[in-house]
């Protein structure tokens, strides 16, 4: 009888402890089901991707952040996607892509590749509004932000203007 009472008491304590964690569990990112999101207006037309991730790496003095968003998580040649690279990443704040040493923005849009052509068009601005580091592979961090700028396809001699860009993504490193 004593053993059964202890088992019931332990089961009750476990239930109570899980009940207290409910609000915290809503804040945890699930790397299996949360694919992130990315959206923007390209020449005034809505564009969105259903998959977005961020990876940071480097040394203590220089960290690079790569944010990549695509229509879906499988890489398909010629499919729409965007990649934002930030050199000297320090967390929240504004990042102006003013030179090759500070980063890059590349986009494949309707089968053509566009990049920021330094000195031509509106330079891309990336604003990181939230950045948390991952705790483990099962508890990744996240990165949220906004972006805009003019990108060019030199071969075709065409430019696109990207405005109202927003992303929410899992940060794995």
MITOR-257544 format. One record per residue (C-alpha): residue number from 1; residue in three letters; chain; x, y, z. Coordinates in steps of 0.05 Angstrom, whole numbers, plus 5000, padded with zeros to 4 digits. Each point is the difference from the previous one (the first is absolute). Example, Ala and Ser with C-alpha at 12.3 -4.5 7.8 and 13.67 -1.06 7.14 Angstrom:
<pt><num>1</num><residu>ALA</residu><chaine>A</chaine><X>5246</X><Y>4910</Y><Z>5156</Z></pt>
<pt><num>2</num><residu>SER</residu><chaine>A</chaine><X>5027</X><Y>5069</Y><Z>4987</Z></pt>
This chain:
<pt><num>1</num><residu>UNK</residu><chaine>A</chaine><X>5000</X><Y>5000</Y><Z>5000</Z></pt>
<pt><num>2</num><residu>UNK</residu><chaine>A</chaine><X>5057</X><Y>5048</Y><Z>5016</Z></pt>
<pt><num>3</num><residu>UNK</residu><chaine>A</chaine><X>5032</X><Y>4988</Y><Z>4932</Z></pt>
<pt><num>4</num><residu>UNK</residu><chaine>A</chaine><X>4935</X><Y>5014</Y><Z>4964</Z></pt>
<pt><num>5</num><residu>UNK</residu><chaine>A</chaine><X>4991</X><Y>5066</Y><Z>5040</Z></pt>
<pt><num>6</num><residu>UNK</residu><chaine>A</chaine><X>5070</X><Y>5022</Y><Z>4981</Z></pt>
<pt><num>7</num><residu>UNK</residu><chaine>A</chaine><X>4987</X><Y>4983</Y><Z>4926</Z></pt>
<pt><num>8</num><residu>UNK</residu><chaine>A</chaine><X>4936</X><Y>5042</Y><Z>5001</Z></pt>
<pt><num>9</num><residu>UNK</residu><chaine>A</chaine><X>5036</X><Y>5057</Y><Z>5035</Z></pt>
<pt><num>10</num><residu>UNK</residu><chaine>A</chaine><X>5057</X><Y>4999</Y><Z>4949</Z></pt>
<pt><num>11</num><residu>UNK</residu><chaine>A</chaine><X>4951</X><Y>4998</Y><Z>4941</Z></pt>
<pt><num>12</num><residu>UNK</residu><chaine>A</chaine><X>4962</X><Y>5059</Y><Z>5030</Z></pt>
<pt><num>13</num><residu>UNK</residu><chaine>A</chaine><X>5064</X><Y>5040</Y><Z>5008</Z></pt>
<pt><num>14</num><residu>UNK</residu><chaine>A</chaine><X>5020</X><Y>4987</Y><Z>4928</Z></pt>
<pt><num>15</num><residu>UNK</residu><chaine>A</chaine><X>4931</X><Y>5023</Y><Z>4975</Z></pt>
<pt><num>16</num><residu>UNK</residu><chaine>A</chaine><X>5004</X><Y>5064</Y><Z>5042</Z></pt>
<pt><num>17</num><residu>UNK</residu><chaine>A</chaine><X>5071</X><Y>5015</Y><Z>4975</Z></pt>
<pt><num>18</num><residu>UNK</residu><chaine>A</chaine><X>4978</X><Y>4993</Y><Z>4927</Z></pt>
<pt><num>19</num><residu>UNK</residu><chaine>A</chaine><X>4939</X><Y>5043</Y><Z>5011</Z></pt>
<pt><num>20</num><residu>UNK</residu><chaine>A</chaine><X>5045</X><Y>5057</Y><Z>5024</Z></pt>
<pt><num>21</num><residu>UNK</residu><chaine>A</chaine><X>5042</X><Y>4996</Y><Z>4937</Z></pt>
<pt><num>22</num><residu>UNK</residu><chaine>A</chaine><X>4944</X><Y>5010</Y><Z>4950</Z></pt>
<pt><num>23</num><residu>UNK</residu><chaine>A</chaine><X>5012</X><Y>5074</Y><Z>4987</Z></pt>
<pt><num>24</num><residu>UNK</residu><chaine>A</chaine><X>5076</X><Y>4989</Y><Z>4993</Z></pt>
<pt><num>25</num><residu>UNK</residu><chaine>A</chaine><X>4989</X><Y>4944</Y><Z>4950</Z></pt>
<pt><num>26</num><residu>UNK</residu><chaine>A</chaine><X>4965</X><Y>5048</Y><Z>4953</Z></pt>
<pt><num>27</num><residu>UNK</residu><chaine>A</chaine><X>5064</X><Y>5042</Y><Z>4997</Z></pt>
<pt><num>28</num><residu>UNK</residu><chaine>A</chaine><X>5045</X><Y>4941</Y><Z>4980</Z></pt>
<pt><num>29</num><residu>UNK</residu><chaine>A</chaine><X>5016</X><Y>4993</Y><Z>4926</Z></pt>
<pt><num>30</num><residu>UNK</residu><chaine>A</chaine><X>4989</X><Y>4930</Y><Z>4973</Z></pt>
<pt><num>31</num><residu>UNK</residu><chaine>A</chaine><X>5054</X><Y>4987</Y><Z>4947</Z></pt>
<pt><num>32</num><residu>UNK</residu><chaine>A</chaine><X>4958</X><Y>4945</Y><Z>4970</Z></pt>
<pt><num>33</num><residu>UNK</residu><chaine>A</chaine><X>4936</X><Y>5040</Y><Z>4987</Z></pt>
<pt><num>34</num><residu>UNK</residu><chaine>A</chaine><X>5023</X><Y>5073</Y><Z>4999</Z></pt>
<pt><num>35</num><residu>UNK</residu><chaine>A</chaine><X>5029</X><Y>5014</Y><Z>4932</Z></pt>
<pt><num>36</num><residu>UNK</residu><chaine>A</chaine><X>5002</X><Y>5076</Y><Z>5008</Z></pt>
<pt><num>37</num><residu>UNK</residu><chaine>A</chaine><X>4973</X><Y>5048</Y><Z>4948</Z></pt>
<pt><num>38</num><residu>UNK</residu><chaine>A</chaine><X>5023</X><Y>5054</Y><Z>4954</Z></pt>
<pt><num>39</num><residu>UNK</residu><chaine>A</chaine><X>4962</X><Y>5051</Y><Z>4958</Z></pt>
<pt><num>40</num><residu>UNK</residu><chaine>A</chaine><X>5010</X><Y>5064</Y><Z>4961</Z></pt>
<pt><num>41</num><residu>UNK</residu><chaine>A</chaine><X>4973</X><Y>5042</Y><Z>4944</Z></pt>
<pt><num>42</num><residu>UNK</residu><chaine>A</chaine><X>5040</X><Y>4994</Y><Z>4935</Z></pt>
<pt><num>43</num><residu>UNK</residu><chaine>A</chaine><X>4985</X><Y>5058</Y><Z>4954</Z></pt>
<pt><num>44</num><residu>UNK</residu><chaine>A</chaine><X>4935</X><Y>5008</Y><Z>5038</Z></pt>
<pt><num>45</num><residu>UNK</residu><chaine>A</chaine><X>4979</X><Y>4927</Y><Z>4993</Z></pt>
<pt><num>46</num><residu>UNK</residu><chaine>A</chaine><X>4993</X><Y>4956</Y><Z>5063</Z></pt>
<pt><num>47</num><residu>UNK</residu><chaine>A</chaine><X>5052</X><Y>4945</Y><Z>5006</Z></pt>
<pt><num>48</num><residu>UNK</residu><chaine>A</chaine><X>5007</X><Y>4949</Y><Z>5056</Z></pt>
<pt><num>49</num><residu>UNK</residu><chaine>A</chaine><X>5038</X><Y>4938</Y><Z>5020</Z></pt>
<pt><num>50</num><residu>UNK</residu><chaine>A</chaine><X>4977</X><Y>4946</Y><Z>5047</Z></pt>
<pt><num>51</num><residu>UNK</residu><chaine>A</chaine><X>5070</X><Y>4982</Y><Z>5025</Z></pt>
<pt><num>52</num><residu>UNK</residu><chaine>A</chaine><X>5053</X><Y>5044</Y><Z>5033</Z></pt>
<pt><num>53</num><residu>UNK</residu><chaine>A</chaine><X>5061</X><Y>4986</Y><Z>5043</Z></pt>
<pt><num>54</num><residu>UNK</residu><chaine>A</chaine><X>5060</X><Y>5037</Y><Z>5029</Z></pt>
<pt><num>55</num><residu>UNK</residu><chaine>A</chaine><X>5070</X><Y>4975</Y><Z>5013</Z></pt>
<pt><num>56</num><residu>UNK</residu><chaine>A</chaine><X>5054</X><Y>5040</Y><Z>5037</Z></pt>
<pt><num>57</num><residu>UNK</residu><chaine>A</chaine><X>5073</X><Y>4982</Y><Z>5005</Z></pt>
<pt><num>58</num><residu>UNK</residu><chaine>A</chaine><X>5069</X><Y>5028</Y><Z>5005</Z></pt>
<pt><num>59</num><residu>UNK</residu><chaine>A</chaine><X>5047</X><Y>5022</Y><Z>5055</Z></pt>
<pt><num>60</num><residu>UNK</residu><chaine>A</chaine><X>4986</X><Y>5045</Y><Z>5060</Z></pt>
<pt><num>61</num><residu>UNK</residu><chaine>A</chaine><X>5025</X><Y>5060</Y><Z>4962</Z></pt>
<pt><num>62</num><residu>UNK</residu><chaine>A</chaine><X>4962</X><Y>4987</Y><Z>4935</Z></pt>
<pt><num>63</num><residu>UNK</residu><chaine>A</chaine><X>4934</X><Y>4963</Y><Z>4995</Z></pt>
<pt><num>64</num><residu>UNK</residu><chaine>A</chaine><X>4965</X><Y>4990</Y><Z>4934</Z></pt>
<pt><num>65</num><residu>UNK</residu><chaine>A</chaine><X>4924</X><Y>4989</Y><Z>4996</Z></pt>
<pt><num>66</num><residu>UNK</residu><chaine>A</chaine><X>4968</X><Y>4967</Y><Z>4939</Z></pt>
<pt><num>67</num><residu>UNK</residu><chaine>A</chaine><X>4924</X><Y>5004</Y><Z>4994</Z></pt>
<pt><num>68</num><residu>UNK</residu><chaine>A</chaine><X>4970</X><Y>4959</Y><Z>4944</Z></pt>
<pt><num>69</num><residu>UNK</residu><chaine>A</chaine><X>4927</X><Y>4996</Y><Z>4980</Z></pt>
<pt><num>70</num><residu>UNK</residu><chaine>A</chaine><X>4967</X><Y>4960</Y><Z>4945</Z></pt>
<pt><num>71</num><residu>UNK</residu><chaine>A</chaine><X>4932</X><Y>4979</Y><Z>4973</Z></pt>
<pt><num>72</num><residu>UNK</residu><chaine>A</chaine><X>5010</X><Y>4932</Y><Z>5034</Z></pt>
<pt><num>73</num><residu>UNK</residu><chaine>A</chaine><X>5055</X><Y>4963</Y><Z>5038</Z></pt>
<pt><num>74</num><residu>UNK</residu><chaine>A</chaine><X>5024</X><Y>4959</Y><Z>4941</Z></pt>
<pt><num>75</num><residu>UNK</residu><chaine>A</chaine><X>5051</X><Y>5034</Y><Z>4955</Z></pt>
<pt><num>76</num><residu>UNK</residu><chaine>A</chaine><X>4974</X><Y>5001</Y><Z>4929</Z></pt>
<pt><num>77</num><residu>UNK</residu><chaine>A</chaine><X>5043</X><Y>5033</Y><Z>4946</Z></pt>
<pt><num>78</num><residu>UNK</residu><chaine>A</chaine><X>4969</X><Y>5065</Y><Z>4976</Z></pt>
<pt><num>79</num><residu>UNK</residu><chaine>A</chaine><X>4948</X><Y>5002</Y><Z>5054</Z></pt>
<pt><num>80</num><residu>UNK</residu><chaine>A</chaine><X>4988</X><Y>5067</Y><Z>5036</Z></pt>
<pt><num>81</num><residu>UNK</residu><chaine>A</chaine><X>5044</X><Y>5011</Y><Z>5061</Z></pt>
<pt><num>82</num><residu>UNK</residu><chaine>A</chaine><X>5038</X><Y>5055</Y><Z>5036</Z></pt>
<pt><num>83</num><residu>UNK</residu><chaine>A</chaine><X>5065</X><Y>4998</Y><Z>5038</Z></pt>
<pt><num>84</num><residu>UNK</residu><chaine>A</chaine><X>5024</X><Y>5057</Y><Z>5046</Z></pt>
<pt><num>85</num><residu>UNK</residu><chaine>A</chaine><X>5071</X><Y>4998</Y><Z>5026</Z></pt>
<pt><num>86</num><residu>UNK</residu><chaine>A</chaine><X>5023</X><Y>5046</Y><Z>5055</Z></pt>
<pt><num>87</num><residu>UNK</residu><chaine>A</chaine><X>5074</X><Y>5006</Y><Z>5017</Z></pt>
<pt><num>88</num><residu>UNK</residu><chaine>A</chaine><X>5017</X><Y>5024</Y><Z>5070</Z></pt>
<pt><num>89</num><residu>UNK</residu><chaine>A</chaine><X>4933</X><Y>4979</Y><Z>5029</Z></pt>
<pt><num>90</num><residu>UNK</residu><chaine>A</chaine><X>4989</X><Y>5026</Y><Z>5071</Z></pt>
<pt><num>91</num><residu>UNK</residu><chaine>A</chaine><X>4926</X><Y>4986</Y><Z>5012</Z></pt>
<pt><num>92</num><residu>UNK</residu><chaine>A</chaine><X>4942</X><Y>5049</Y><Z>4998</Z></pt>
<pt><num>93</num><residu>UNK</residu><chaine>A</chaine><X>5008</X><Y>5063</Y><Z>4958</Z></pt>
<pt><num>94</num><residu>UNK</residu><chaine>A</chaine><X>5004</X><Y>5029</Y><Z>4930</Z></pt>
<pt><num>95</num><residu>UNK</residu><chaine>A</chaine><X>5049</X><Y>4973</Y><Z>4949</Z></pt>
<pt><num>96</num><residu>UNK</residu><chaine>A</chaine><X>5013</X><Y>5040</Y><Z>4936</Z></pt>
<pt><num>97</num><residu>UNK</residu><chaine>A</chaine><X>5032</X><Y>4961</Y><Z>4944</Z></pt>
<pt><num>98</num><residu>UNK</residu><chaine>A</chaine><X>5048</X><Y>5054</Y><Z>4978</Z></pt>
<pt><num>99</num><residu>UNK</residu><chaine>A</chaine><X>5058</X><Y>4959</Y><Z>4975</Z></pt>
<pt><num>100</num><residu>UNK</residu><chaine>A</chaine><X>5021</X><Y>4929</Y><Z>4986</Z></pt>
<pt><num>101</num><residu>UNK</residu><chaine>A</chaine><X>5032</X><Y>4996</Y><Z>5070</Z></pt>
<pt><num>102</num><residu>UNK</residu><chaine>A</chaine><X>4932</X><Y>5011</Y><Z>5034</Z></pt>
<pt><num>103</num><residu>UNK</residu><chaine>A</chaine><X>4957</X><Y>4947</Y><Z>4968</Z></pt>
<pt><num>104</num><residu>UNK</residu><chaine>A</chaine><X>4958</X><Y>4983</Y><Z>4940</Z></pt>
<pt><num>105</num><residu>UNK</residu><chaine>A</chaine><X>4928</X><Y>4990</Y><Z>4978</Z></pt>
<pt><num>106</num><residu>UNK</residu><chaine>A</chaine><X>4984</X><Y>4951</Y><Z>4944</Z></pt>
<pt><num>107</num><residu>UNK</residu><chaine>A</chaine><X>4932</X><Y>4980</Y><Z>4973</Z></pt>
<pt><num>108</num><residu>UNK</residu><chaine>A</chaine><X>4975</X><Y>4951</Y><Z>4948</Z></pt>
<pt><num>109</num><residu>UNK</residu><chaine>A</chaine><X>4935</X><Y>5029</Y><Z>4975</Z></pt>
<pt><num>110</num><residu>UNK</residu><chaine>A</chaine><X>4960</X><Y>4970</Y><Z>4944</Z></pt>
<pt><num>111</num><residu>UNK</residu><chaine>A</chaine><X>5060</X><Y>4958</Y><Z>4978</Z></pt>
<pt><num>112</num><residu>UNK</residu><chaine>A</chaine><X>5050</X><Y>5059</Y><Z>4997</Z></pt>
<pt><num>113</num><residu>UNK</residu><chaine>A</chaine><X>5054</X><Y>5016</Y><Z>5051</Z></pt>
<pt><num>114</num><residu>UNK</residu><chaine>A</chaine><X>5004</X><Y>5070</Y><Z>5028</Z></pt>
<pt><num>115</num><residu>UNK</residu><chaine>A</chaine><X>5054</X><Y>5028</Y><Z>5046</Z></pt>
<pt><num>116</num><residu>UNK</residu><chaine>A</chaine><X>5015</X><Y>5067</Y><Z>5031</Z></pt>
<pt><num>117</num><residu>UNK</residu><chaine>A</chaine><X>5045</X><Y>5037</Y><Z>4950</Z></pt>
<pt><num>118</num><residu>UNK</residu><chaine>A</chaine><X>5043</X><Y>5044</Y><Z>5045</Z></pt>
<pt><num>119</num><residu>UNK</residu><chaine>A</chaine><X>4989</X><Y>5073</Y><Z>4984</Z></pt>
<pt><num>120</num><residu>UNK</residu><chaine>A</chaine><X>4939</X><Y>4989</Y><Z>4955</Z></pt>
<pt><num>121</num><residu>UNK</residu><chaine>A</chaine><X>4930</X><Y>5006</Y><Z>5028</Z></pt>
<pt><num>122</num><residu>UNK</residu><chaine>A</chaine><X>4976</X><Y>5003</Y><Z>5071</Z></pt>
<pt><num>123</num><residu>UNK</residu><chaine>A</chaine><X>5049</X><Y>4963</Y><Z>5045</Z></pt>
<pt><num>124</num><residu>UNK</residu><chaine>A</chaine><X>4968</X><Y>4943</Y><Z>5040</Z></pt>
<pt><num>125</num><residu>UNK</residu><chaine>A</chaine><X>4984</X><Y>5014</Y><Z>5073</Z></pt>
<pt><num>126</num><residu>UNK</residu><chaine>A</chaine><X>4989</X><Y>4941</Y><Z>5046</Z></pt>
<pt><num>127</num><residu>UNK</residu><chaine>A</chaine><X>4971</X><Y>5014</Y><Z>5069</Z></pt>
<pt><num>128</num><residu>UNK</residu><chaine>A</chaine><X>5005</X><Y>4944</Y><Z>5051</Z></pt>
<pt><num>129</num><residu>UNK</residu><chaine>A</chaine><X>4944</X><Y>5011</Y><Z>5051</Z></pt>
<pt><num>130</num><residu>UNK</residu><chaine>A</chaine><X>5011</X><Y>4938</Y><Z>5042</Z></pt>
<pt><num>131</num><residu>UNK</residu><chaine>A</chaine><X>5057</X><Y>4950</Y><Z>5006</Z></pt>
<pt><num>132</num><residu>UNK</residu><chaine>A</chaine><X>5007</X><Y>4943</Y><Z>5050</Z></pt>
<pt><num>133</num><residu>UNK</residu><chaine>A</chaine><X>5056</X><Y>4949</Y><Z>5001</Z></pt>
<pt><num>134</num><residu>UNK</residu><chaine>A</chaine><X>4984</X><Y>4926</Y><Z>4999</Z></pt>
<pt><num>135</num><residu>UNK</residu><chaine>A</chaine><X>5005</X><Y>4960</Y><Z>5064</Z></pt>
<pt><num>136</num><residu>UNK</residu><chaine>A</chaine><X>5005</X><Y>4932</Y><Z>4966</Z></pt>
<pt><num>137</num><residu>UNK</residu><chaine>A</chaine><X>4980</X><Y>4966</Y><Z>4936</Z></pt>
<pt><num>138</num><residu>UNK</residu><chaine>A</chaine><X>4931</X><Y>4988</Y><Z>5029</Z></pt>
<pt><num>139</num><residu>UNK</residu><chaine>A</chaine><X>4995</X><Y>5071</Y><Z>5027</Z></pt>
<pt><num>140</num><residu>UNK</residu><chaine>A</chaine><X>5022</X><Y>5044</Y><Z>4942</Z></pt>
<pt><num>141</num><residu>UNK</residu><chaine>A</chaine><X>5001</X><Y>5075</Y><Z>5004</Z></pt>
<pt><num>142</num><residu>UNK</residu><chaine>A</chaine><X>4963</X><Y>5046</Y><Z>4954</Z></pt>
<pt><num>143</num><residu>UNK</residu><chaine>A</chaine><X>5012</X><Y>5062</Y><Z>4959</Z></pt>
<pt><num>144</num><residu>UNK</residu><chaine>A</chaine><X>4948</X><Y>5050</Y><Z>4976</Z></pt>
<pt><num>145</num><residu>UNK</residu><chaine>A</chaine><X>5010</X><Y>5059</Y><Z>4955</Z></pt>
<pt><num>146</num><residu>UNK</residu><chaine>A</chaine><X>4984</X><Y>5044</Y><Z>4941</Z></pt>
<pt><num>147</num><residu>UNK</residu><chaine>A</chaine><X>5035</X><Y>5015</Y><Z>4934</Z></pt>
<pt><num>148</num><residu>UNK</residu><chaine>A</chaine><X>4995</X><Y>5043</Y><Z>4937</Z></pt>
<pt><num>149</num><residu>UNK</residu><chaine>A</chaine><X>5043</X><Y>5023</Y><Z>4941</Z></pt>
<pt><num>150</num><residu>UNK</residu><chaine>A</chaine><X>5012</X><Y>4999</Y><Z>4926</Z></pt>
<pt><num>151</num><residu>UNK</residu><chaine>A</chaine><X>5029</X><Y>4937</Y><Z>4968</Z></pt>
<pt><num>152</num><residu>UNK</residu><chaine>A</chaine><X>5028</X><Y>4993</Y><Z>4929</Z></pt>
<pt><num>153</num><residu>UNK</residu><chaine>A</chaine><X>5007</X><Y>4946</Y><Z>4947</Z></pt>
<pt><num>154</num><residu>UNK</residu><chaine>A</chaine><X>5060</X><Y>5026</Y><Z>4961</Z></pt>
<pt><num>155</num><residu>UNK</residu><chaine>A</chaine><X>4992</X><Y>4949</Y><Z>4943</Z></pt>
<pt><num>156</num><residu>UNK</residu><chaine>A</chaine><X>4929</X><Y>5021</Y><Z>4986</Z></pt>
<pt><num>157</num><residu>UNK</residu><chaine>A</chaine><X>5012</X><Y>5073</Y><Z>5018</Z></pt>
<pt><num>158</num><residu>UNK</residu><chaine>A</chaine><X>4939</X><Y>4999</Y><Z>5046</Z></pt>
<pt><num>159</num><residu>UNK</residu><chaine>A</chaine><X>4989</X><Y>5021</Y><Z>5072</Z></pt>
<pt><num>160</num><residu>UNK</residu><chaine>A</chaine><X>4948</X><Y>4984</Y><Z>5052</Z></pt>
<pt><num>161</num><residu>UNK</residu><chaine>A</chaine><X>4980</X><Y>5040</Y><Z>5061</Z></pt>
<pt><num>162</num><residu>UNK</residu><chaine>A</chaine><X>4988</X><Y>4960</Y><Z>5063</Z></pt>
<pt><num>163</num><residu>UNK</residu><chaine>A</chaine><X>4958</X><Y>5034</Y><Z>5054</Z></pt>
<pt><num>164</num><residu>UNK</residu><chaine>A</chaine><X>4963</X><Y>4981</Y><Z>5063</Z></pt>
<pt><num>165</num><residu>UNK</residu><chaine>A</chaine><X>5043</X><Y>4938</Y><Z>5010</Z></pt>
<pt><num>166</num><residu>UNK</residu><chaine>A</chaine><X>4990</X><Y>4961</Y><Z>5064</Z></pt>
<pt><num>167</num><residu>UNK</residu><chaine>A</chaine><X>5028</X><Y>4935</Y><Z>5026</Z></pt>
<pt><num>168</num><residu>UNK</residu><chaine>A</chaine><X>4992</X><Y>4955</Y><Z>5061</Z></pt>
<pt><num>169</num><residu>UNK</residu><chaine>A</chaine><X>5047</X><Y>4941</Y><Z>5002</Z></pt>
<pt><num>170</num><residu>UNK</residu><chaine>A</chaine><X>5032</X><Y>4947</Y><Z>5042</Z></pt>
<pt><num>171</num><residu>UNK</residu><chaine>A</chaine><X>5072</X><Y>5016</Y><Z>5018</Z></pt>
<pt><num>172</num><residu>UNK</residu><chaine>A</chaine><X>5038</X><Y>4935</Y><Z>5003</Z></pt>
<pt><num>173</num><residu>UNK</residu><chaine>A</chaine><X>5071</X><Y>5024</Y><Z>5017</Z></pt>
